[in-house]
Amino acid sequence: MSLNYLMPIKSDRGRDIGELARYLNDLSDSARVIVVDGSPPEVFDAHRALLSSAVTHVRPAEDVRFRNGKVNGVVTGFRLCGSDKVVIADDDVRYEPAQLHRLELALDTAELVRPQNYFRPLPWHARWDTARSLLNRAVIGTDFPGTLALRLNPQLRAAGYDGDVLFENLELIRTIRAAGGRERLMPDLYVRRLPPSAGHFVRQRVRQAYDSFAQPGRMILELALLPAFVLLRRRPVRLGALLGAAVGLAEIGRRRGRGHLVFPPQAVWFTPAWLAERSVCSWLALANRVLFGGVRYSGGRIRRAAHSDAELRRHSRAHSRSG
């Protein structure tokens, strides 16, 4: 098979992965499935018992020790790929075989392809987070999904990318672009994603706001939201106009690339709620950075959200000269 499907996972005991295992077993007919599992030994063994022999199931490599555990799994998986075409997916992403085929074809003309996730089913917190996706689609043309497709170059296969960052998807995207890779956005390739629990969603609010430190202009804008809301609290007409404009912007994102087929119209009305959340969480993220040296992640703290494009270009040039 010319396409690799790479999934890093880590589960605590007690989690039922029966549905995930069936999905991966079925997907092994369409791609070479590689699962890099950082779970405790007894959980790892339970996972292996559910996965078919067609699925490559391994632990993260001993010499890969980044702060971001997901990157440990991805870099380990890169070494196991038999071809250069790879789809990386979180464990809540659910591809159809036809979608994988479309990504495989797209990788003939690009080194990086970004599809678009959508949630099904749609509890309230999935609609809330969908509002964020719609704003991203309206402003930058696409979202940051829980899955990417790429073509492995020798540098990625040998050294991977920096995993001591929080926003690992953006770090990988920028690393590929810094090496001259072409990026293709596919905002009309809709890949289903299962929503998290409401509790997990709530716990991720500050961490997701911290990601914006990788995009300083965006972070400044998000930090400005709370002062703007405070100043406009006695000017309800202006505040209403501002929030109405944001809802309209989200609707533009919903309609882009025939997004109305997967994004419900109700999701745009969660835009004011998401803006209010981000206006507070961005300041909490700043407090974490200033007071504690970074945001809490998997028992530790990570300070850097992602390296800038300029930093990664300099690193890529230095690597090319030394190579």
Contacts in CASP RR format, 6 or more apart in sequence:
PFRMAT RR
TARGET T0000
AUTHOR 0000-0000-0000
METHOD contacts of the structure
MODEL  1
MSLNYLMPIKSDRGRDIGELARYLNDLSDSARVIVVDGSPPEVFDAHRAL
LSSAVTHVRPAEDVRFRNGKVNGVVTGFRLCGSDKVVIADDDVRYEPAQL
HRLELALDTAELVRPQNYFRPLPWHARWDTARSLLNRAVIGTDFPGTLAL
RLNPQLRAAGYDGDVLFENLELIRTIRAAGGRERLMPDLYVRRLPPSAGH
FVRQRVRQAYDSFAQPGRMILELALLPAFVLLRRRPVRLGALLGAAVGLA
EIGRRRGRGHLVFPPQAVWFTPAWLAERSVCSWLALANRVLFGGVRYSGG
RIRRAAHSDAELRRHSRAHSRSG
1 30 0 8 1.000
1 31 0 8 1.000
1 32 0 8 1.000
1 83 0 8 1.000
2 83 0 8 1.000
2 85 0 8 1.000
2 104 0 8 1.000
3 30 0 8 1.000
3 31 0 8 1.000
3 32 0 8 1.000
3 83 0 8 1.000
3 85 0 8 1.000
3 86 0 8 1.000
3 87 0 8 1.000
3 100 0 8 1.000
3 103 0 8 1.000
3 104 0 8 1.000
4 31 0 8 1.000
4 32 0 8 1.000
4 34 0 8 1.000
4 80 0 8 1.000
4 81 0 8 1.000
4 82 0 8 1.000
4 83 0 8 1.000
4 85 0 8 1.000
4 86 0 8 1.000
4 87 0 8 1.000
5 27 0 8 1.000
5 30 0 8 1.000
5 31 0 8 1.000
5 32 0 8 1.000
5 33 0 8 1.000
5 34 0 8 1.000
5 86 0 8 1.000
5 87 0 8 1.000
5 89 0 8 1.000
5 95 0 8 1.000
5 100 0 8 1.000
6 34 0 8 1.000
6 36 0 8 1.000
6 74 0 8 1.000
6 77 0 8 1.000
6 78 0 8 1.000
6 81 0 8 1.000
6 86 0 8 1.000
6 87 0 8 1.000
6 88 0 8 1.000
6 89 0 8 1.000
7 24 0 8 1.000
7 33 0 8 1.000
7 34 0 8 1.000
7 35 0 8 1.000
7 36 0 8 1.000
7 88 0 8 1.000
7 89 0 8 1.000
7 90 0 8 1.000
7 91 0 8 1.000
8 35 0 8 1.000
8 36 0 8 1.000
8 37 0 8 1.000
8 38 0 8 1.000
8 60 0 8 1.000
8 69 0 8 1.000
8 70 0 8 1.000
8 72 0 8 1.000
8 73 0 8 1.000
8 74 0 8 1.000
8 76 0 8 1.000
8 77 0 8 1.000
8 88 0 8 1.000
9 35 0 8 1.000
9 36 0 8 1.000
9 37 0 8 1.000
9 38 0 8 1.000
9 39 0 8 1.000
9 47 0 8 1.000
9 91 0 8 1.000
10 37 0 8 1.000
10 38 0 8 1.000
10 39 0 8 1.000
10 69 0 8 1.000
11 17 0 8 1.000
11 37 0 8 1.000
11 39 0 8 1.000
11 43 0 8 1.000
11 47 0 8 1.000
12 39 0 8 1.000
12 40 0 8 1.000
12 43 0 8 1.000
13 40 0 8 1.000
13 42 0 8 1.000
13 43 0 8 1.000
14 43 0 8 1.000
15 43 0 8 1.000
17 47 0 8 1.000
17 50 0 8 1.000
18 50 0 8 1.000
20 91 0 8 1.000
21 47 0 8 1.000
21 50 0 8 1.000
21 51 0 8 1.000
23 94 0 8 1.000
24 33 0 8 1.000
24 35 0 8 1.000
24 51 0 8 1.000
24 55 0 8 1.000
25 51 0 8 1.000
25 52 0 8 1.000
25 54 0 8 1.000
25 55 0 8 1.000
27 33 0 8 1.000
27 95 0 8 1.000
27 97 0 8 1.000
27 100 0 8 1.000
28 52 0 8 1.000
28 54 0 8 1.000
28 55 0 8 1.000
29 97 0 8 1.000
30 97 0 8 1.000
30 100 0 8 1.000
30 101 0 8 1.000
31 87 0 8 1.000
31 100 0 8 1.000
32 56 0 8 1.000
32 81 0 8 1.000
32 82 0 8 1.000
32 83 0 8 1.000
33 54 0 8 1.000
33 55 0 8 1.000
33 56 0 8 1.000
34 55 0 8 1.000
34 56 0 8 1.000
34 58 0 8 1.000
34 77 0 8 1.000
34 80 0 8 1.000
34 81 0 8 1.000
35 47 0 8 1.000
35 51 0 8 1.000
35 55 0 8 1.000
35 56 0 8 1.000
35 57 0 8 1.000
35 58 0 8 1.000
36 58 0 8 1.000
36 59 0 8 1.000
36 60 0 8 1.000
36 72 0 8 1.000
36 73 0 8 1.000
36 74 0 8 1.000
36 76 0 8 1.000
36 77 0 8 1.000
37 44 0 8 1.000
37 47 0 8 1.000
37 57 0 8 1.000
37 58 0 8 1.000
37 59 0 8 1.000
38 44 0 8 1.000
38 59 0 8 1.000
38 60 0 8 1.000
38 69 0 8 1.000
38 72 0 8 1.000
38 73 0 8 1.000
39 47 0 8 1.000
44 59 0 8 1.000
47 57 0 8 1.000
48 57 0 8 1.000
51 57 0 8 1.000
56 80 0 8 1.000
58 76 0 8 1.000
58 77 0 8 1.000
58 80 0 8 1.000
59 76 0 8 1.000
60 69 0 8 1.000
60 72 0 8 1.000
60 73 0 8 1.000
60 76 0 8 1.000
61 72 0 8 1.000
61 75 0 8 1.000
61 76 0 8 1.000
61 79 0 8 1.000
64 71 0 8 1.000
64 72 0 8 1.000
64 73 0 8 1.000
64 75 0 8 1.000
64 76 0 8 1.000
65 72 0 8 1.000
66 72 0 8 1.000
66 75 0 8 1.000
66 162 0 8 1.000
66 163 0 8 1.000
66 164 0 8 1.000
67 163 0 8 1.000
67 164 0 8 1.000
67 297 0 8 1.000
67 298 0 8 1.000
67 300 0 8 1.000
67 302 0 8 1.000
68 163 0 8 1.000
68 164 0 8 1.000
68 165 0 8 1.000
68 166 0 8 1.000
68 168 0 8 1.000
68 297 0 8 1.000
68 298 0 8 1.000
68 302 0 8 1.000
69 163 0 8 1.000
69 298 0 8 1.000
70 168 0 8 1.000
71 161 0 8 1.000
71 162 0 8 1.000
71 163 0 8 1.000
71 168 0 8 1.000
72 163 0 8 1.000
74 88 0 8 1.000
74 160 0 8 1.000
74 168 0 8 1.000
74 172 0 8 1.000
75 160 0 8 1.000
75 161 0 8 1.000
75 163 0 8 1.000
78 86 0 8 1.000
78 152 0 8 1.000
78 156 0 8 1.000
78 157 0 8 1.000
78 160 0 8 1.000
79 157 0 8 1.000
81 152 0 8 1.000
81 157 0 8 1.000
84 151 0 8 1.000
84 152 0 8 1.000
84 153 0 8 1.000
84 157 0 8 1.000
85 104 0 8 1.000
85 107 0 8 1.000
85 149 0 8 1.000
85 150 0 8 1.000
85 151 0 8 1.000
85 152 0 8 1.000
86 149 0 8 1.000
86 150 0 8 1.000
86 151 0 8 1.000
86 152 0 8 1.000
87 95 0 8 1.000
87 100 0 8 1.000
87 103 0 8 1.000
87 147 0 8 1.000
87 148 0 8 1.000
87 149 0 8 1.000
88 147 0 8 1.000
88 148 0 8 1.000
88 149 0 8 1.000
88 150 0 8 1.000
88 172 0 8 1.000
89 95 0 8 1.000
89 146 0 8 1.000
89 147 0 8 1.000
90 146 0 8 1.000
90 147 0 8 1.000
90 193 0 8 1.000
92 193 0 8 1.000
92 194 0 8 1.000
92 195 0 8 1.000
92 196 0 8 1.000
93 117 0 8 1.000
93 145 0 8 1.000
93 146 0 8 1.000
93 147 0 8 1.000
93 191 0 8 1.000
93 192 0 8 1.000
93 193 0 8 1.000
94 191 0 8 1.000
94 192 0 8 1.000
94 193 0 8 1.000
94 194 0 8 1.000
95 147 0 8 1.000
95 191 0 8 1.000
99 115 0 8 1.000
99 189 0 8 1.000
99 191 0 8 1.000
102 186 0 8 1.000
102 189 0 8 1.000
103 113 0 8 1.000
103 115 0 8 1.000
103 149 0 8 1.000
103 186 0 8 1.000
103 189 0 8 1.000
104 149 0 8 1.000
106 113 0 8 1.000
106 149 0 8 1.000
106 184 0 8 1.000
106 186 0 8 1.000
107 113 0 8 1.000
107 149 0 8 1.000
107 150 0 8 1.000
107 151 0 8 1.000
109 182 0 8 1.000
109 184 0 8 1.000
110 151 0 8 1.000
110 181 0 8 1.000
110 182 0 8 1.000
110 183 0 8 1.000
110 184 0 8 1.000
111 150 0 8 1.000
111 151 0 8 1.000
111 153 0 8 1.000
111 176 0 8 1.000
111 180 0 8 1.000
111 181 0 8 1.000
111 182 0 8 1.000
111 183 0 8 1.000
112 148 0 8 1.000
112 149 0 8 1.000
112 150 0 8 1.000
112 151 0 8 1.000
112 173 0 8 1.000
112 176 0 8 1.000
112 177 0 8 1.000
112 181 0 8 1.000
112 182 0 8 1.000
112 183 0 8 1.000
112 184 0 8 1.000
113 148 0 8 1.000
113 149 0 8 1.000
113 150 0 8 1.000
113 183 0 8 1.000
113 184 0 8 1.000
113 186 0 8 1.000
114 142 0 8 1.000
114 144 0 8 1.000
114 145 0 8 1.000
114 148 0 8 1.000
114 173 0 8 1.000
114 183 0 8 1.000
114 184 0 8 1.000
114 185 0 8 1.000
114 186 0 8 1.000
115 145 0 8 1.000
115 147 0 8 1.000
115 149 0 8 1.000
115 186 0 8 1.000
115 189 0 8 1.000
115 190 0 8 1.000
115 191 0 8 1.000
116 133 0 8 1.000
116 137 0 8 1.000
116 142 0 8 1.000
116 143 0 8 1.000
116 145 0 8 1.000
116 186 0 8 1.000
116 187 0 8 1.000
116 188 0 8 1.000
116 189 0 8 1.000
116 190 0 8 1.000
116 191 0 8 1.000
117 133 0 8 1.000
117 143 0 8 1.000
117 145 0 8 1.000
117 146 0 8 1.000
117 147 0 8 1.000
117 190 0 8 1.000
117 191 0 8 1.000
117 192 0 8 1.000
117 193 0 8 1.000
118 130 0 8 1.000
118 133 0 8 1.000
118 190 0 8 1.000
118 191 0 8 1.000
118 192 0 8 1.000
118 193 0 8 1.000
118 262 0 8 1.000
118 263 0 8 1.000
119 126 0 8 1.000
119 127 0 8 1.000
119 129 0 8 1.000
119 130 0 8 1.000
119 192 0 8 1.000
119 193 0 8 1.000
119 194 0 8 1.000
119 195 0 8 1.000
120 192 0 8 1.000
120 193 0 8 1.000
120 194 0 8 1.000
121 194 0 8 1.000
121 195 0 8 1.000
122 130 0 8 1.000
122 195 0 8 1.000
122 264 0 8 1.000
123 195 0 8 1.000
123 198 0 8 1.000
124 198 0 8 1.000
125 195 0 8 1.000
125 196 0 8 1.000
125 198 0 8 1.000
125 201 0 8 1.000
125 202 0 8 1.000
126 195 0 8 1.000
127 264 0 8 1.000
127 266 0 8 1.000
127 267 0 8 1.000
127 270 0 8 1.000
128 201 0 8 1.000
128 270 0 8 1.000
128 273 0 8 1.000
128 274 0 8 1.000
128 277 0 8 1.000
129 195 0 8 1.000
129 201 0 8 1.000
129 274 0 8 1.000
130 263 0 8 1.000
130 264 0 8 1.000
130 267 0 8 1.000
130 270 0 8 1.000
131 250 0 8 1.000
131 267 0 8 1.000
131 268 0 8 1.000
131 270 0 8 1.000
131 271 0 8 1.000
131 273 0 8 1.000
131 274 0 8 1.000
132 274 0 8 1.000
132 278 0 8 1.000
133 143 0 8 1.000
133 263 0 8 1.000
134 250 0 8 1.000
134 251 0 8 1.000
134 253 0 8 1.000
134 254 0 8 1.000
134 263 0 8 1.000
134 267 0 8 1.000
134 268 0 8 1.000
134 271 0 8 1.000
135 246 0 8 1.000
135 249 0 8 1.000
135 250 0 8 1.000
135 253 0 8 1.000
135 271 0 8 1.000
135 274 0 8 1.000
136 142 0 8 1.000
136 143 0 8 1.000
136 144 0 8 1.000
137 143 0 8 1.000
137 187 0 8 1.000
137 252 0 8 1.000
137 253 0 8 1.000
137 254 0 8 1.000
137 256 0 8 1.000
138 249 0 8 1.000
138 250 0 8 1.000
138 252 0 8 1.000
138 253 0 8 1.000
138 256 0 8 1.000
139 249 0 8 1.000
141 185 0 8 1.000
141 187 0 8 1.000
141 253 0 8 1.000
141 256 0 8 1.000
142 185 0 8 1.000
142 186 0 8 1.000
142 187 0 8 1.000
143 187 0 8 1.000
144 169 0 8 1.000
144 170 0 8 1.000
145 169 0 8 1.000
145 191 0 8 1.000
145 193 0 8 1.000
146 169 0 8 1.000
146 193 0 8 1.000
147 191 0 8 1.000
148 169 0 8 1.000
148 172 0 8 1.000
148 173 0 8 1.000
150 156 0 8 1.000
150 172 0 8 1.000
150 176 0 8 1.000
153 176 0 8 1.000
153 179 0 8 1.000
153 181 0 8 1.000
155 179 0 8 1.000
155 316 0 8 1.000
155 319 0 8 1.000
156 175 0 8 1.000
156 176 0 8 1.000
159 319 0 8 1.000
160 175 0 8 1.000
161 171 0 8 1.000
161 172 0 8 1.000
161 175 0 8 1.000
162 171 0 8 1.000
162 175 0 8 1.000
162 307 0 8 1.000
163 171 0 8 1.000
164 302 0 8 1.000
164 304 0 8 1.000
165 171 0 8 1.000
165 214 0 8 1.000
165 302 0 8 1.000
165 304 0 8 1.000
165 305 0 8 1.000
165 306 0 8 1.000
165 307 0 8 1.000
166 207 0 8 1.000
166 210 0 8 1.000
166 211 0 8 1.000
166 214 0 8 1.000
166 295 0 8 1.000
166 297 0 8 1.000
166 302 0 8 1.000
166 304 0 8 1.000
166 305 0 8 1.000
166 306 0 8 1.000
167 211 0 8 1.000
167 214 0 8 1.000
167 305 0 8 1.000
167 306 0 8 1.000
168 306 0 8 1.000
170 211 0 8 1.000
170 214 0 8 1.000
170 305 0 8 1.000
170 306 0 8 1.000
171 214 0 8 1.000
171 306 0 8 1.000
171 307 0 8 1.000
173 183 0 8 1.000
174 306 0 8 1.000
174 307 0 8 1.000
174 308 0 8 1.000
174 309 0 8 1.000
174 312 0 8 1.000
175 312 0 8 1.000
175 316 0 8 1.000
176 183 0 8 1.000
177 183 0 8 1.000
177 309 0 8 1.000
177 312 0 8 1.000
178 309 0 8 1.000
178 312 0 8 1.000
178 313 0 8 1.000
178 315 0 8 1.000
178 316 0 8 1.000
179 316 0 8 1.000
180 316 0 8 1.000
187 256 0 8 1.000
187 257 0 8 1.000
188 257 0 8 1.000
188 258 0 8 1.000
188 259 0 8 1.000
190 259 0 8 1.000
190 261 0 8 1.000
190 262 0 8 1.000
195 201 0 8 1.000
196 204 0 8 1.000
205 277 0 8 1.000
205 281 0 8 1.000
206 281 0 8 1.000
206 284 0 8 1.000
206 285 0 8 1.000
206 288 0 8 1.000
206 295 0 8 1.000
207 285 0 8 1.000
207 295 0 8 1.000
207 296 0 8 1.000
207 297 0 8 1.000
208 281 0 8 1.000
209 222 0 8 1.000
209 278 0 8 1.000
209 281 0 8 1.000
209 282 0 8 1.000
209 284 0 8 1.000
209 285 0 8 1.000
210 285 0 8 1.000
210 288 0 8 1.000
210 289 0 8 1.000
210 294 0 8 1.000
210 295 0 8 1.000
210 305 0 8 1.000
211 305 0 8 1.000
211 306 0 8 1.000
212 218 0 8 1.000
212 219 0 8 1.000
212 222 0 8 1.000
212 282 0 8 1.000
212 285 0 8 1.000
212 305 0 8 1.000
213 219 0 8 1.000
213 285 0 8 1.000
213 289 0 8 1.000
213 304 0 8 1.000
213 305 0 8 1.000
214 305 0 8 1.000
214 306 0 8 1.000
214 308 0 8 1.000
219 282 0 8 1.000
222 278 0 8 1.000
222 279 0 8 1.000
222 282 0 8 1.000
223 282 0 8 1.000
223 283 0 8 1.000
223 286 0 8 1.000
225 275 0 8 1.000
225 278 0 8 1.000
225 279 0 8 1.000
225 282 0 8 1.000
226 279 0 8 1.000
226 280 0 8 1.000
226 282 0 8 1.000
226 283 0 8 1.000
228 242 0 8 1.000
228 279 0 8 1.000
229 239 0 8 1.000
229 276 0 8 1.000
229 279 0 8 1.000
232 238 0 8 1.000
232 239 0 8 1.000
232 242 0 8 1.000
233 239 0 8 1.000
243 271 0 8 1.000
243 272 0 8 1.000
243 275 0 8 1.000
244 272 0 8 1.000
246 271 0 8 1.000
246 272 0 8 1.000
246 275 0 8 1.000
247 268 0 8 1.000
247 269 0 8 1.000
247 271 0 8 1.000
247 272 0 8 1.000
248 268 0 8 1.000
248 271 0 8 1.000
249 271 0 8 1.000
250 267 0 8 1.000
250 268 0 8 1.000
250 271 0 8 1.000
251 268 0 8 1.000
253 259 0 8 1.000
254 260 0 8 1.000
254 263 0 8 1.000
254 265 0 8 1.000
254 267 0 8 1.000
254 268 0 8 1.000
285 295 0 8 1.000
288 294 0 8 1.000
288 295 0 8 1.000
288 296 0 8 1.000
288 301 0 8 1.000
289 295 0 8 1.000
289 303 0 8 1.000
292 301 0 8 1.000
293 301 0 8 1.000
293 303 0 8 1.000
294 301 0 8 1.000
294 302 0 8 1.000
294 303 0 8 1.000
295 301 0 8 1.000
295 302 0 8 1.000
307 315 0 8 1.000
END
